[in-house]
Amino acid sequence: MRRRQIPPACVSHTYRNARALKLPLKEGDYTGFADDDMIPPWAKRTVESIRELGIVNGRGDNRFVPNDTATRAEATVMLLRMLEAATQLNR
């Protein structure tokens, strides 16, 4: 693993962070990403919620790539967007 990458556990980190910030969760079991079948069922509501809030946009071809690594920059952008969304939702 290169030094500037976050391991694939990023999905579980994203899930925990979204839950901790009390972001609203969408109902259903489909995320809108092309690789939806690769996203763990327990994470789909959170992934779809953060997609709709603009926290994640996915990579090329509308893919979330849950088994890939995220760069530090990608992880930082997601965290900043989560904090902004939480601030907006809790006003």
PDB file of N, CA, C and O in Angstrom:
ATOM      1  N   MET A   1       0.853  -1.178   0.000  1.00  0.00           N
ATOM      2  CA  MET A   1       0.000   0.000   0.000  1.00  0.00           C
ATOM      3  C   MET A   1       0.893   1.234   0.000  1.00  0.00           C
ATOM      4  O   MET A   1       1.813   1.349   0.810  1.00  0.00           O
ATOM      5  N   ARG A   2       0.614   2.142  -0.907  1.00  0.00           N
ATOM      6  CA  ARG A   2       1.354   3.386  -0.943  1.00  0.00           C
ATOM      7  C   ARG A   2       0.985   4.243   0.254  1.00  0.00           C
ATOM      8  O   ARG A   2      -0.112   4.123   0.799  1.00  0.00           O
ATOM      9  N   ARG A   3       1.885   5.090   0.652  1.00  0.00           N
ATOM     10  CA  ARG A   3       1.719   5.892   1.853  1.00  0.00           C
ATOM     11  C   ARG A   3       0.525   6.837   1.792  1.00  0.00           C
ATOM     12  O   ARG A   3      -0.062   7.132   2.834  1.00  0.00           O
ATOM     13  N   ARG A   4       0.153   7.311   0.645  1.00  0.00           N
ATOM     14  CA  ARG A   4      -0.903   8.300   0.527  1.00  0.00           C
ATOM     15  C   ARG A   4      -2.284   7.698   0.303  1.00  0.00           C
ATOM     16  O   ARG A   4      -3.196   8.398  -0.136  1.00  0.00           O
ATOM     17  N   GLN A   5      -2.449   6.439   0.592  1.00  0.00           N
ATOM     18  CA  GLN A   5      -3.731   5.789   0.371  1.00  0.00           C
ATOM     19  C   GLN A   5      -4.353   5.320   1.670  1.00  0.00           C
ATOM     20  O   GLN A   5      -3.657   4.988   2.630  1.00  0.00           O
ATOM     21  N   ILE A   6      -5.671   5.298   1.681  1.00  0.00           N
ATOM     22  CA  ILE A   6      -6.432   4.789   2.800  1.00  0.00           C
ATOM     23  C   ILE A   6      -6.900   3.387   2.403  1.00  0.00           C
ATOM     24  O   ILE A   6      -7.384   3.214   1.285  1.00  0.00           O
ATOM     25  N   PRO A   7      -6.778   2.385   3.266  1.00  0.00           N
ATOM     26  CA  PRO A   7      -7.166   1.023   2.886  1.00  0.00           C
ATOM     27  C   PRO A   7      -8.652   0.889   2.590  1.00  0.00           C
ATOM     28  O   PRO A   7      -9.433   1.777   2.933  1.00  0.00           O
ATOM     29  N   PRO A   8      -9.053  -0.214   1.955  1.00  0.00           N
ATOM     30  CA  PRO A   8     -10.451  -0.419   1.596  1.00  0.00           C
ATOM     31  C   PRO A   8     -11.427  -0.351   2.767  1.00  0.00           C
ATOM     32  O   PRO A   8     -12.634  -0.257   2.544  1.00  0.00           O
ATOM     33  N   ALA A   9     -10.954  -0.394   3.979  1.00  0.00           N
ATOM     34  CA  ALA A   9     -11.835  -0.259   5.134  1.00  0.00           C
ATOM     35  C   ALA A   9     -12.512   1.107   5.118  1.00  0.00           C
ATOM     36  O   ALA A   9     -13.300   1.422   6.009  1.00  0.00           O
ATOM     37  N   CYS A  10     -12.209   1.911   4.116  1.00  0.00           N
ATOM     38  CA  CYS A  10     -12.800   3.240   3.956  1.00  0.00           C
ATOM     39  C   CYS A  10     -14.329   3.181   4.002  1.00  0.00           C
ATOM     40  O   CYS A  10     -14.962   4.109   4.505  1.00  0.00           O
ATOM     41  N   VAL A  11     -14.923   2.118   3.492  1.00  0.00           N
ATOM     42  CA  VAL A  11     -16.385   1.996   3.525  1.00  0.00           C
ATOM     43  C   VAL A  11     -16.868   1.977   4.962  1.00  0.00           C
ATOM     44  O   VAL A  11     -17.837   2.660   5.295  1.00  0.00           O
ATOM     45  N   SER A  12     -16.217   1.216   5.813  1.00  0.00           N
ATOM     46  CA  SER A  12     -16.662   1.174   7.205  1.00  0.00           C
ATOM     47  C   SER A  12     -16.382   2.482   7.926  1.00  0.00           C
ATOM     48  O   SER A  12     -17.156   2.885   8.794  1.00  0.00           O
ATOM     49  N   HIS A  13     -15.288   3.151   7.580  1.00  0.00           N
ATOM     50  CA  HIS A  13     -15.011   4.464   8.171  1.00  0.00           C
ATOM     51  C   HIS A  13     -16.063   5.484   7.731  1.00  0.00           C
ATOM     52  O   HIS A  13     -16.546   6.278   8.538  1.00  0.00           O
ATOM     53  N   THR A  14     -16.405   5.452   6.464  1.00  0.00           N
ATOM     54  CA  THR A  14     -17.425   6.360   5.945  1.00  0.00           C
ATOM     55  C   THR A  14     -18.749   6.112   6.646  1.00  0.00           C
ATOM     56  O   THR A  14     -19.446   7.051   7.031  1.00  0.00           O
ATOM     57  N   TYR A  15     -19.086   4.857   6.807  1.00  0.00           N
ATOM     58  CA  TYR A  15     -20.322   4.476   7.493  1.00  0.00           C
ATOM     59  C   TYR A  15     -20.337   5.022   8.921  1.00  0.00           C
ATOM     60  O   TYR A  15     -21.299   5.665   9.342  1.00  0.00           O
ATOM     61  N   ARG A  16     -19.257   4.755   9.658  1.00  0.00           N
ATOM     62  CA  ARG A  16     -19.198   5.207  11.056  1.00  0.00           C
ATOM     63  C   ARG A  16     -19.238   6.730  11.164  1.00  0.00           C
ATOM     64  O   ARG A  16     -19.910   7.273  12.040  1.00  0.00           O
ATOM     65  N   ASN A  17     -18.519   7.421  10.276  1.00  0.00           N
ATOM     66  CA  ASN A  17     -18.508   8.882  10.329  1.00  0.00           C
ATOM     67  C   ASN A  17     -19.878   9.462  10.019  1.00  0.00           C
ATOM     68  O   ASN A  17     -20.322  10.396  10.688  1.00  0.00           O
ATOM     69  N   ALA A  18     -20.546   8.925   9.023  1.00  0.00           N
ATOM     70  CA  ALA A  18     -21.880   9.416   8.667  1.00  0.00           C
ATOM     71  C   ALA A  18     -22.857   9.173   9.808  1.00  0.00           C
ATOM     72  O   ALA A  18     -23.694  10.028  10.101  1.00  0.00           O
ATOM     73  N   ARG A  19     -22.760   8.025  10.448  1.00  0.00           N
ATOM     74  CA  ARG A  19     -23.639   7.720  11.576  1.00  0.00           C
ATOM     75  C   ARG A  19     -23.331   8.627  12.764  1.00  0.00           C
ATOM     76  O   ARG A  19     -24.247   9.107  13.433  1.00  0.00           O
ATOM     77  N   ALA A  20     -22.055   8.863  13.028  1.00  0.00           N
ATOM     78  CA  ALA A  20     -21.662   9.710  14.151  1.00  0.00           C
ATOM     79  C   ALA A  20     -22.142  11.142  13.962  1.00  0.00           C
ATOM     80  O   ALA A  20     -22.491  11.819  14.930  1.00  0.00           O
ATOM     81  N   LEU A  21     -22.160  11.600  12.716  1.00  0.00           N
ATOM     82  CA  LEU A  21     -22.615  12.964  12.427  1.00  0.00           C
ATOM     83  C   LEU A  21     -24.135  13.049  12.304  1.00  0.00           C
ATOM     84  O   LEU A  21     -24.690  14.122  12.066  1.00  0.00           O
ATOM     85  N   LYS A  22     -24.804  11.895  12.470  1.00  0.00           N
ATOM     86  CA  LYS A  22     -26.262  11.824  12.410  1.00  0.00           C
ATOM     87  C   LYS A  22     -26.825  12.327  11.072  1.00  0.00           C
ATOM     88  O   LYS A  22     -27.847  13.010  11.026  1.00  0.00           O
ATOM     89  N   LEU A  23     -26.127  11.968   9.990  1.00  0.00           N
ATOM     90  CA  LEU A  23     -26.636  12.303   8.666  1.00  0.00           C
ATOM     91  C   LEU A  23     -27.864  11.445   8.404  1.00  0.00           C
ATOM     92  O   LEU A  23     -27.886  10.272   8.779  1.00  0.00           O
ATOM     93  N   PRO A  24     -28.887  12.006   7.767  1.00  0.00           N
ATOM     94  CA  PRO A  24     -30.096  11.224   7.504  1.00  0.00           C
ATOM     95  C   PRO A  24     -29.804  10.080   6.530  1.00  0.00           C
ATOM     96  O   PRO A  24     -29.054  10.242   5.568  1.00  0.00           O
ATOM     97  N   LEU A  25     -30.404   8.934   6.798  1.00  0.00           N
ATOM     98  CA  LEU A  25     -30.185   7.769   5.946  1.00  0.00           C
ATOM     99  C   LEU A  25     -31.373   7.549   5.023  1.00  0.00           C
ATOM    100  O   LEU A  25     -32.528   7.713   5.416  1.00  0.00           O
ATOM    101  N   LYS A  26     -31.067   7.178   3.804  1.00  0.00           N
ATOM    102  CA  LYS A  26     -32.097   6.871   2.821  1.00  0.00           C
ATOM    103  C   LYS A  26     -32.617   5.456   3.056  1.00  0.00           C
ATOM    104  O   LYS A  26     -31.902   4.605   3.585  1.00  0.00           O
ATOM    105  N   GLU A  27     -33.831   5.216   2.671  1.00  0.00           N
ATOM    106  CA  GLU A  27     -34.403   3.872   2.733  1.00  0.00           C
ATOM    107  C   GLU A  27     -34.019   3.114   1.468  1.00  0.00           C
ATOM    108  O   GLU A  27     -33.707   3.714   0.440  1.00  0.00           O
ATOM    109  N   GLY A  28     -34.046   1.818   1.557  1.00  0.00           N
ATOM    110  CA  GLY A  28     -33.801   0.999   0.372  1.00  0.00           C
ATOM    111  C   GLY A  28     -32.448   0.328   0.393  1.00  0.00           C
ATOM    112  O   GLY A  28     -31.650   0.502   1.314  1.00  0.00           O
ATOM    113  N   ASP A  29     -32.216  -0.447  -0.655  1.00  0.00           N
ATOM    114  CA  ASP A  29     -30.979  -1.209  -0.717  1.00  0.00           C
ATOM    115  C   ASP A  29     -30.266  -1.027  -2.050  1.00  0.00           C
ATOM    116  O   ASP A  29     -29.579  -1.934  -2.521  1.00  0.00           O
ATOM    117  N   TYR A  30     -30.427   0.138  -2.652  1.00  0.00           N
ATOM    118  CA  TYR A  30     -29.759   0.437  -3.918  1.00  0.00           C
ATOM    119  C   TYR A  30     -29.076   1.789  -3.789  1.00  0.00           C
ATOM    120  O   TYR A  30     -29.659   2.730  -3.250  1.00  0.00           O
ATOM    121  N   THR A  31     -27.847   1.895  -4.279  1.00  0.00           N
ATOM    122  CA  THR A  31     -27.067   3.115  -4.086  1.00  0.00           C
ATOM    123  C   THR A  31     -27.040   4.074  -5.265  1.00  0.00           C
ATOM    124  O   THR A  31     -26.708   5.246  -5.086  1.00  0.00           O
ATOM    125  N   GLY A  32     -27.371   3.627  -6.432  1.00  0.00           N
ATOM    126  CA  GLY A  32     -27.260   4.513  -7.586  1.00  0.00           C
ATOM    127  C   GLY A  32     -25.883   4.465  -8.238  1.00  0.00           C
ATOM    128  O   GLY A  32     -25.677   5.083  -9.282  1.00  0.00           O
ATOM    129  N   PHE A  33     -24.942   3.746  -7.643  1.00  0.00           N
ATOM    130  CA  PHE A  33     -23.624   3.586  -8.249  1.00  0.00           C
ATOM    131  C   PHE A  33     -23.630   2.361  -9.159  1.00  0.00           C
ATOM    132  O   PHE A  33     -24.344   1.391  -8.906  1.00  0.00           O
ATOM    133  N   ALA A  34     -22.833   2.414 -10.211  1.00  0.00           N
ATOM    134  CA  ALA A  34     -22.786   1.319 -11.175  1.00  0.00           C
ATOM    135  C   ALA A  34     -22.291   0.013 -10.547  1.00  0.00           C
ATOM    136  O   ALA A  34     -22.662  -1.073 -10.992  1.00  0.00           O
ATOM    137  N   ASP A  35     -21.459   0.122  -9.521  1.00  0.00           N
ATOM    138  CA  ASP A  35     -20.935  -1.079  -8.864  1.00  0.00           C
ATOM    139  C   ASP A  35     -21.671  -1.357  -7.548  1.00  0.00           C
ATOM    140  O   ASP A  35     -21.067  -1.808  -6.574  1.00  0.00           O
ATOM    141  N   ASP A  36     -22.948  -1.090  -7.529  1.00  0.00           N
ATOM    142  CA  ASP A  36     -23.788  -1.280  -6.346  1.00  0.00           C
ATOM    143  C   ASP A  36     -23.661  -2.687  -5.774  1.00  0.00           C
ATOM    144  O   ASP A  36     -23.696  -2.866  -4.557  1.00  0.00           O
ATOM    145  N   ASP A  37     -23.514  -3.682  -6.637  1.00  0.00           N
ATOM    146  CA  ASP A  37     -23.433  -5.065  -6.169  1.00  0.00           C
ATOM    147  C   ASP A  37     -22.158  -5.350  -5.370  1.00  0.00           C
ATOM    148  O   ASP A  37     -22.075  -6.373  -4.691  1.00  0.00           O
ATOM    149  N   MET A  38     -21.179  -4.473  -5.442  1.00  0.00           N
ATOM    150  CA  MET A  38     -19.927  -4.636  -4.700  1.00  0.00           C
ATOM    151  C   MET A  38     -19.973  -3.962  -3.325  1.00  0.00           C
ATOM    152  O   MET A  38     -19.082  -4.179  -2.503  1.00  0.00           O
ATOM    153  N   ILE A  39     -20.994  -3.156  -3.069  1.00  0.00           N
ATOM    154  CA  ILE A  39     -21.118  -2.430  -1.808  1.00  0.00           C
ATOM    155  C   ILE A  39     -21.818  -3.337  -0.801  1.00  0.00           C
ATOM    156  O   ILE A  39     -22.873  -3.891  -1.107  1.00  0.00           O
ATOM    157  N   PRO A  40     -21.253  -3.499   0.392  1.00  0.00           N
ATOM    158  CA  PRO A  40     -21.879  -4.379   1.386  1.00  0.00           C
ATOM    159  C   PRO A  40     -23.304  -3.920   1.715  1.00  0.00           C
ATOM    160  O   PRO A  40     -23.551  -2.719   1.827  1.00  0.00           O
ATOM    161  N   PRO A  41     -24.232  -4.849   1.868  1.00  0.00           N
ATOM    162  CA  PRO A  41     -25.626  -4.497   2.159  1.00  0.00           C
ATOM    163  C   PRO A  41     -25.784  -3.587   3.376  1.00  0.00           C
ATOM    164  O   PRO A  41     -26.637  -2.700   3.364  1.00  0.00           O
ATOM    165  N   TRP A  42     -24.984  -3.784   4.423  1.00  0.00           N
ATOM    166  CA  TRP A  42     -25.102  -2.976   5.633  1.00  0.00           C
ATOM    167  C   TRP A  42     -24.686  -1.524   5.408  1.00  0.00           C
ATOM    168  O   TRP A  42     -25.023  -0.658   6.215  1.00  0.00           O
ATOM    169  N   ALA A  43     -23.955  -1.242   4.316  1.00  0.00           N
ATOM    170  CA  ALA A  43     -23.464   0.110   4.057  1.00  0.00           C
ATOM    171  C   ALA A  43     -24.282   0.859   3.009  1.00  0.00           C
ATOM    172  O   ALA A  43     -24.095   2.064   2.843  1.00  0.00           O
ATOM    173  N   LYS A  44     -25.180   0.181   2.299  1.00  0.00           N
ATOM    174  CA  LYS A  44     -25.859   0.787   1.156  1.00  0.00           C
ATOM    175  C   LYS A  44     -26.677   2.022   1.505  1.00  0.00           C
ATOM    176  O   LYS A  44     -26.640   3.002   0.761  1.00  0.00           O
ATOM    177  N   ARG A  45     -27.405   2.010   2.596  1.00  0.00           N
ATOM    178  CA  ARG A  45     -28.219   3.181   2.960  1.00  0.00           C
ATOM    179  C   ARG A  45     -27.333   4.397   3.211  1.00  0.00           C
ATOM    180  O   ARG A  45     -27.654   5.508   2.790  1.00  0.00           O
ATOM    181  N   THR A  46     -26.223   4.177   3.896  1.00  0.00           N
ATOM    182  CA  THR A  46     -25.301   5.275   4.175  1.00  0.00           C
ATOM    183  C   THR A  46     -24.640   5.766   2.898  1.00  0.00           C
ATOM    184  O   THR A  46     -24.547   6.972   2.673  1.00  0.00           O
ATOM    185  N   VAL A  47     -24.184   4.849   2.066  1.00  0.00           N
ATOM    186  CA  VAL A  47     -23.528   5.225   0.808  1.00  0.00           C
ATOM    187  C   VAL A  47     -24.491   6.025  -0.067  1.00  0.00           C
ATOM    188  O   VAL A  47     -24.094   7.038  -0.642  1.00  0.00           O
ATOM    189  N   GLU A  48     -25.732   5.597  -0.177  1.00  0.00           N
ATOM    190  CA  GLU A  48     -26.708   6.336  -0.981  1.00  0.00           C
ATOM    191  C   GLU A  48     -26.994   7.710  -0.374  1.00  0.00           C
ATOM    192  O   GLU A  48     -27.155   8.690  -1.101  1.00  0.00           O
ATOM    193  N   SER A  49     -27.055   7.781   0.929  1.00  0.00           N
ATOM    194  CA  SER A  49     -27.306   9.053   1.588  1.00  0.00           C
ATOM    195  C   SER A  49     -26.185  10.051   1.331  1.00  0.00           C
ATOM    196  O   SER A  49     -26.439  11.212   1.010  1.00  0.00           O
ATOM    197  N   ILE A  50     -24.934   9.588   1.474  1.00  0.00           N
ATOM    198  CA  ILE A  50     -23.830  10.516   1.246  1.00  0.00           C
ATOM    199  C   ILE A  50     -23.665  10.844  -0.237  1.00  0.00           C
ATOM    200  O   ILE A  50     -23.139  11.901  -0.585  1.00  0.00           O
ATOM    201  N   ARG A  51     -24.113   9.943  -1.110  1.00  0.00           N
ATOM    202  CA  ARG A  51     -24.097  10.264  -2.549  1.00  0.00           C
ATOM    203  C   ARG A  51     -25.099  11.372  -2.840  1.00  0.00           C
ATOM    204  O   ARG A  51     -24.784  12.325  -3.553  1.00  0.00           O
ATOM    205  N   GLU A  52     -26.299  11.253  -2.295  1.00  0.00           N
ATOM    206  CA  GLU A  52     -27.331  12.262  -2.543  1.00  0.00           C
ATOM    207  C   GLU A  52     -26.994  13.611  -1.918  1.00  0.00           C
ATOM    208  O   GLU A  52     -27.395  14.653  -2.437  1.00  0.00           O
ATOM    209  N   LEU A  53     -26.268  13.597  -0.821  1.00  0.00           N
ATOM    210  CA  LEU A  53     -25.852  14.846  -0.182  1.00  0.00           C
ATOM    211  C   LEU A  53     -24.642  15.476  -0.870  1.00  0.00           C
ATOM    212  O   LEU A  53     -24.234  16.581  -0.513  1.00  0.00           O
ATOM    213  N   GLY A  54     -24.064  14.779  -1.856  1.00  0.00           N
ATOM    214  CA  GLY A  54     -22.909  15.315  -2.568  1.00  0.00           C
ATOM    215  C   GLY A  54     -21.587  15.110  -1.850  1.00  0.00           C
ATOM    216  O   GLY A  54     -20.578  15.712  -2.218  1.00  0.00           O
ATOM    217  N   ILE A  55     -21.583  14.266  -0.829  1.00  0.00           N
ATOM    218  CA  ILE A  55     -20.359  14.010  -0.084  1.00  0.00           C
ATOM    219  C   ILE A  55     -19.417  13.141  -0.905  1.00  0.00           C
ATOM    220  O   ILE A  55     -18.203  13.343  -0.880  1.00  0.00           O
ATOM    221  N   VAL A  56     -19.966  12.182  -1.625  1.00  0.00           N
ATOM    222  CA  VAL A  56     -19.180  11.379  -2.560  1.00  0.00           C
ATOM    223  C   VAL A  56     -19.855  11.436  -3.925  1.00  0.00           C
ATOM    224  O   VAL A  56     -21.079  11.471  -4.042  1.00  0.00           O
ATOM    225  N   ASN A  57     -19.021  11.443  -4.937  1.00  0.00           N
ATOM    226  CA  ASN A  57     -19.533  11.441  -6.305  1.00  0.00           C
ATOM    227  C   ASN A  57     -19.118  10.189  -7.045  1.00  0.00           C
ATOM    228  O   ASN A  57     -19.588   9.928  -8.153  1.00  0.00           O
ATOM    229  N   GLY A  58     -18.248   9.424  -6.443  1.00  0.00           N
ATOM    230  CA  GLY A  58     -17.742   8.234  -7.106  1.00  0.00           C
ATOM    231  C   GLY A  58     -16.604   8.577  -8.043  1.00  0.00           C
ATOM    232  O   GLY A  58     -16.241   9.738  -8.231  1.00  0.00           O
ATOM    233  N   ARG A  59     -16.066   7.546  -8.613  1.00  0.00           N
ATOM    234  CA  ARG A  59     -14.985   7.723  -9.586  1.00  0.00           C
ATOM    235  C   ARG A  59     -15.568   7.561 -10.982  1.00  0.00           C
ATOM    236  O   ARG A  59     -16.788   7.545 -11.149  1.00  0.00           O
ATOM    237  N   GLY A  60     -14.716   7.442 -11.971  1.00  0.00           N
ATOM    238  CA  GLY A  60     -15.172   7.314 -13.344  1.00  0.00           C
ATOM    239  C   GLY A  60     -16.215   6.240 -13.544  1.00  0.00           C
ATOM    240  O   GLY A  60     -16.231   5.243 -12.823  1.00  0.00           O
ATOM    241  N   ASP A  61     -17.072   6.431 -14.502  1.00  0.00           N
ATOM    242  CA  ASP A  61     -18.144   5.487 -14.835  1.00  0.00           C
ATOM    243  C   ASP A  61     -19.132   5.290 -13.687  1.00  0.00           C
ATOM    244  O   ASP A  61     -19.744   4.229 -13.571  1.00  0.00           O
ATOM    245  N   ASN A  62     -19.289   6.305 -12.842  1.00  0.00           N
ATOM    246  CA  ASN A  62     -20.255   6.263 -11.737  1.00  0.00           C
ATOM    247  C   ASN A  62     -20.015   5.073 -10.812  1.00  0.00           C
ATOM    248  O   ASN A  62     -20.952   4.379 -10.418  1.00  0.00           O
ATOM    249  N   ARG A  63     -18.745   4.848 -10.471  1.00  0.00           N
ATOM    250  CA  ARG A  63     -18.395   3.724  -9.597  1.00  0.00           C
ATOM    251  C   ARG A  63     -17.964   4.228  -8.221  1.00  0.00           C
ATOM    252  O   ARG A  63     -17.255   5.228  -8.113  1.00  0.00           O
ATOM    253  N   PHE A  64     -18.394   3.532  -7.179  1.00  0.00           N
ATOM    254  CA  PHE A  64     -18.005   3.835  -5.804  1.00  0.00           C
ATOM    255  C   PHE A  64     -16.699   3.139  -5.428  1.00  0.00           C
ATOM    256  O   PHE A  64     -15.990   3.603  -4.536  1.00  0.00           O
ATOM    257  N   VAL A  65     -16.382   2.062  -6.078  1.00  0.00           N
ATOM    258  CA  VAL A  65     -15.198   1.222  -5.866  1.00  0.00           C
ATOM    259  C   VAL A  65     -14.932   0.944  -4.379  1.00  0.00           C
ATOM    260  O   VAL A  65     -13.911   1.376  -3.843  1.00  0.00           O
ATOM    261  N   PRO A  66     -15.848   0.224  -3.710  1.00  0.00           N
ATOM    262  CA  PRO A  66     -15.712  -0.010  -2.274  1.00  0.00           C
ATOM    263  C   PRO A  66     -14.502  -0.861  -1.884  1.00  0.00           C
ATOM    264  O   PRO A  66     -14.067  -0.818  -0.733  1.00  0.00           O
ATOM    265  N   ASN A  67     -13.960  -1.622  -2.813  1.00  0.00           N
ATOM    266  CA  ASN A  67     -12.813  -2.469  -2.501  1.00  0.00           C
ATOM    267  C   ASN A  67     -11.492  -1.854  -2.938  1.00  0.00           C
ATOM    268  O   ASN A  67     -10.442  -2.492  -2.858  1.00  0.00           O
ATOM    269  N   ASP A  68     -11.553  -0.622  -3.394  1.00  0.00           N
ATOM    270  CA  ASP A  68     -10.350   0.085  -3.826  1.00  0.00           C
ATOM    271  C   ASP A  68      -9.864   0.953  -2.666  1.00  0.00           C
ATOM    272  O   ASP A  68     -10.512   1.021  -1.622  1.00  0.00           O
ATOM    273  N   THR A  69      -8.756   1.597  -2.848  1.00  0.00           N
ATOM    274  CA  THR A  69      -8.249   2.488  -1.814  1.00  0.00           C
ATOM    275  C   THR A  69      -8.610   3.930  -2.152  1.00  0.00           C
ATOM    276  O   THR A  69      -8.779   4.289  -3.318  1.00  0.00           O
ATOM    277  N   ALA A  70      -8.722   4.731  -1.125  1.00  0.00           N
ATOM    278  CA  ALA A  70      -8.966   6.163  -1.316  1.00  0.00           C
ATOM    279  C   ALA A  70      -7.664   6.886  -1.013  1.00  0.00           C
ATOM    280  O   ALA A  70      -6.927   6.514  -0.100  1.00  0.00           O
ATOM    281  N   THR A  71      -7.397   7.913  -1.783  1.00  0.00           N
ATOM    282  CA  THR A  71      -6.211   8.707  -1.487  1.00  0.00           C
ATOM    283  C   THR A  71      -6.489   9.574  -0.273  1.00  0.00           C
ATOM    284  O   THR A  71      -7.637   9.724   0.146  1.00  0.00           O
ATOM    285  N   ARG A  72      -5.442  10.138   0.284  1.00  0.00           N
ATOM    286  CA  ARG A  72      -5.637  11.068   1.403  1.00  0.00           C
ATOM    287  C   ARG A  72      -6.512  12.235   0.976  1.00  0.00           C
ATOM    288  O   ARG A  72      -7.365  12.699   1.733  1.00  0.00           O
ATOM    289  N   ALA A  73      -6.292  12.698  -0.234  1.00  0.00           N
ATOM    290  CA  ALA A  73      -7.087  13.836  -0.733  1.00  0.00           C
ATOM    291  C   ALA A  73      -8.564  13.473  -0.806  1.00  0.00           C
ATOM    292  O   ALA A  73      -9.414  14.263  -0.394  1.00  0.00           O
ATOM    293  N   GLU A  74      -8.885  12.282  -1.326  1.00  0.00           N
ATOM    294  CA  GLU A  74     -10.283  11.854  -1.407  1.00  0.00           C
ATOM    295  C   GLU A  74     -10.901  11.732  -0.020  1.00  0.00           C
ATOM    296  O   GLU A  74     -12.030  12.171   0.202  1.00  0.00           O
ATOM    297  N   ALA A  75     -10.163  11.137   0.909  1.00  0.00           N
ATOM    298  CA  ALA A  75     -10.670  10.978   2.269  1.00  0.00           C
ATOM    299  C   ALA A  75     -10.880  12.337   2.936  1.00  0.00           C
ATOM    300  O   ALA A  75     -11.871  12.537   3.637  1.00  0.00           O
ATOM    301  N   THR A  76      -9.960  13.259   2.723  1.00  0.00           N
ATOM    302  CA  THR A  76     -10.083  14.596   3.305  1.00  0.00           C
ATOM    303  C   THR A  76     -11.296  15.325   2.757  1.00  0.00           C
ATOM    304  O   THR A  76     -12.042  15.949   3.512  1.00  0.00           O
ATOM    305  N   VAL A  77     -11.498  15.251   1.449  1.00  0.00           N
ATOM    306  CA  VAL A  77     -12.650  15.905   0.828  1.00  0.00           C
ATOM    307  C   VAL A  77     -13.949  15.324   1.380  1.00  0.00           C
ATOM    308  O   VAL A  77     -14.884  16.066   1.679  1.00  0.00           O
ATOM    309  N   MET A  78     -14.010  13.996   1.517  1.00  0.00           N
ATOM    310  CA  MET A  78     -15.225  13.376   2.062  1.00  0.00           C
ATOM    311  C   MET A  78     -15.495  13.854   3.482  1.00  0.00           C
ATOM    312  O   MET A  78     -16.633  14.179   3.820  1.00  0.00           O
ATOM    313  N   LEU A  79     -14.460  13.900   4.314  1.00  0.00           N
ATOM    314  CA  LEU A  79     -14.661  14.343   5.694  1.00  0.00           C
ATOM    315  C   LEU A  79     -15.110  15.801   5.766  1.00  0.00           C
ATOM    316  O   LEU A  79     -15.992  16.145   6.552  1.00  0.00           O
ATOM    317  N   LEU A  80     -14.504  16.652   4.948  1.00  0.00           N
ATOM    318  CA  LEU A  80     -14.903  18.064   4.938  1.00  0.00           C
ATOM    319  C   LEU A  80     -16.348  18.224   4.464  1.00  0.00           C
ATOM    320  O   LEU A  80     -17.107  19.023   5.013  1.00  0.00           O
ATOM    321  N   ARG A  81     -16.715  17.462   3.447  1.00  0.00           N
ATOM    322  CA  ARG A  81     -18.095  17.529   2.960  1.00  0.00           C
ATOM    323  C   ARG A  81     -19.080  16.986   3.991  1.00  0.00           C
ATOM    324  O   ARG A  81     -20.189  17.505   4.121  1.00  0.00           O
ATOM    325  N   MET A  82     -18.682  15.937   4.728  1.00  0.00           N
ATOM    326  CA  MET A  82     -19.548  15.409   5.787  1.00  0.00           C
ATOM    327  C   MET A  82     -19.773  16.445   6.881  1.00  0.00           C
ATOM    328  O   MET A  82     -20.895  16.634   7.348  1.00  0.00           O
ATOM    329  N   LEU A  83     -18.708  17.106   7.279  1.00  0.00           N
ATOM    330  CA  LEU A  83     -18.834  18.134   8.314  1.00  0.00           C
ATOM    331  C   LEU A  83     -19.719  19.283   7.848  1.00  0.00           C
ATOM    332  O   LEU A  83     -20.535  19.795   8.615  1.00  0.00           O
ATOM    333  N   GLU A  84     -19.560  19.684   6.599  1.00  0.00           N
ATOM    334  CA  GLU A  84     -20.396  20.753   6.043  1.00  0.00           C
ATOM    335  C   GLU A  84     -21.857  20.325   5.993  1.00  0.00           C
ATOM    336  O   GLU A  84     -22.746  21.098   6.351  1.00  0.00           O
ATOM    337  N   ALA A  85     -22.106  19.097   5.549  1.00  0.00           N
ATOM    338  CA  ALA A  85     -23.485  18.601   5.488  1.00  0.00           C
ATOM    339  C   ALA A  85     -24.089  18.529   6.881  1.00  0.00           C
ATOM    340  O   ALA A  85     -25.248  18.899   7.070  1.00  0.00           O
ATOM    341  N   ALA A  86     -23.322  18.059   7.860  1.00  0.00           N
ATOM    342  CA  ALA A  86     -23.819  17.967   9.227  1.00  0.00           C
ATOM    343  C   ALA A  86     -24.142  19.357   9.762  1.00  0.00           C
ATOM    344  O   ALA A  86     -25.149  19.535  10.447  1.00  0.00           O
ATOM    345  N   THR A  87     -23.312  20.333   9.462  1.00  0.00           N
ATOM    346  CA  THR A  87     -23.547  21.713   9.904  1.00  0.00           C
ATOM    347  C   THR A  87     -24.836  22.244   9.295  1.00  0.00           C
ATOM    348  O   THR A  87     -25.650  22.852   9.990  1.00  0.00           O
ATOM    349  N   GLN A  88     -25.024  22.016   7.996  1.00  0.00           N
ATOM    350  CA  GLN A  88     -26.214  22.495   7.302  1.00  0.00           C
ATOM    351  C   GLN A  88     -27.476  21.807   7.820  1.00  0.00           C
ATOM    352  O   GLN A  88     -28.511  22.454   7.986  1.00  0.00           O
ATOM    353  N   LEU A  89     -27.398  20.516   8.072  1.00  0.00           N
ATOM    354  CA  LEU A  89     -28.575  19.762   8.514  1.00  0.00           C
ATOM    355  C   LEU A  89     -28.948  20.054   9.957  1.00  0.00           C
ATOM    356  O   LEU A  89     -30.111  19.906  10.334  1.00  0.00           O
ATOM    357  N   ASN A  90     -27.986  20.463  10.768  1.00  0.00           N
ATOM    358  CA  ASN A  90     -28.253  20.682  12.199  1.00  0.00           C
ATOM    359  C   ASN A  90     -28.536  22.138  12.533  1.00  0.00           C
ATOM    360  O   ASN A  90     -28.552  22.503  13.709  1.00  0.00           O
ATOM    361  N   ARG A  91     -28.753  22.959  11.552  1.00  0.00           N
ATOM    362  CA  ARG A  91     -29.090  24.374  11.811  1.00  0.00           C
ATOM    363  C   ARG A  91     -30.541  24.515  12.165  1.00  0.00           C
ATOM    364  O   ARG A  91     -31.010  25.625  12.415  1.00  0.00           O
TER     365      ARG A  91
END
